[in-house]
Amino acid sequence: MKNLRKQIRKALPKNITDQEWEALACQPCVISKKRSTIATVDHFIPLIWGHGGDVKGNLYPLGRELNKLKSSHNPFRWINRKEIQPLIDRKRWDELVHALAAENGLTVKEFTQYVHWCEKHPRSFEEVEADPRPSLEIWKEAKGAATVEIPE
């Protein structure tokens, strides 16, 4: 799975420089209740879904422990898990979601729909290689063809 993740990562779009990546990696976790939590760079939309990529609207500093717990889960479902609640600052989570939505040129509602759509429509490495367009572009095209619903 790790090798597949690396393959997909290479095939997905990247619009962040090495310096920007390093700057993100040096920041504390943006949602932890502990300000001193050492962070890693996390992909809001997991790479294994075949969407997102190393793009500014998909990356943020997340504490190592939280990153392991999140893994490839849908972040909007993961954040509501009972064992996560004591570890996170909900206000900071909301700020993160607003910032990522804005970075993608979306409202929070649209961003939520986009993330759920990516989970519901995973792409294999071969599919990503065949269509390397940004996932946001693919979602907008699909959205024009059908109504996207937010799962409960």
N, C-alpha and C positions, 0 to 999 in steps of 0.2 A: 504494500500500500504506500509505503514511504517513497519508493521508486516511482510509482504512478503519480504521486503528488508532485514530485520533482519534474516529471515529464509535462504534466498539465501546467505547472507553474511557468515553465519555459515557453509553452505555446500561448499562454494567455497574455493580454496586453500588459505593458509596463510603462508608466509615465512618471516614475519617481527616480531621482538620481541616487547614487550610492551615498552621497553626502546627506540627502534628505532622509534616507533610510537610517543612517547612523544617528542623525539628530533625533529621530523618533525613538530609536533603541535606547537613547540616553535619558529619556523622560520617565518619570514615575508612572505607574499604572493610573489611567484616567478614571477608573470607576471604583477602585479599592477604597475601603474605609481607612486603610493604613496608608498614610501619605508616603511612607518610606519604602513601599513595596517595589522591589526590583521588577522592571517590566521587560517583556519581549514584544516584538512587533507581531500583532495578530491581524489576520485577514477576517474582517467582519463576515463576508461571504466566504465560507471555506473553499479553498482551492479544489478540494476533491469533488466538489459539485460541478467543476468545469466552468465556473463563472468567476467574475470579479477580477482577480489578478493582483499584481503589484501596482495598484493605482491609488492615487491620493484619496479618493472617496471610499476606499475599502480597507485602509490601514490605520491602526491606532496602537498606542502602547497599552498592553494588558499584562498584569502580574503573572508570573510563571505559574503559580498555583491555579489561578483562574483560567489561564490559557489551557492548561492540562484538562481542567474540568469542562471547558467549552468544547475543546476538540473540534469535531466537524458538525456539531449541533447547530440547529437554527438559533441564532442569537436571541431572537424574540421569544422563543420558547425556553431556552436555557436560562435567561435572566429571571424567569418567573419560578424556577425550581426552588423548592423549600430550602435546600442546603446552600443555595447561592445567596439568599437574602441577607444573612448575617455578615457576609463578606463584602458586600457592595454598597455604594452610596447611590441610591436611586435617582437623586437629583443630578448627580454627575453622569449617570447612565443616560438620562433624558437629554442632557447637554451634548453628550457624544452623538446620540442619534440625530439631534438637530444639526450638528456640525457636519456629519457624514451626508445627511440628506442635502444640505446646502451645497456641499462640495460636488455633489452629483447633479445639482440644479433641480432638485425635487423637493416637494413638500414632505413632511414626515409621513403622511399617509401614503404618498406615492412611493417613498423609499421603502416603507414596510411592505407594500405590495410587491415591489421589485425583488426584495430579499425572499419573500415567500415564493414568488414565481421561480426564482433561481433554484430554490430547493426542490420545487415540484417538477422542474425540467432540467435535471442534471445532464451534463454532456460528457461523453467519453473523451479520451485523449484524441482519438481519431476525428471526432466531431469538432473538437476545438481546433485541431490542425486544419481541417477542411474549411472552417469558418472562423478565422481569428478576429473577427470584429469584436469591439467591446460589448460585453454582456448588456450594458445599458441600452445600446443601440438595438440589439436583438430583442430585448424586452419591449422597448417602445414600438418596434415593428409588430410584435405579437399582440401588444396591448391595443393597437389600432385594429387588429383583426378580431379581437374578442375582449370581453369584460373580464378583468382579473378580480377574484374575490380574496378577501383576507380571511384565513382560517381562524377559528375561535381557539 
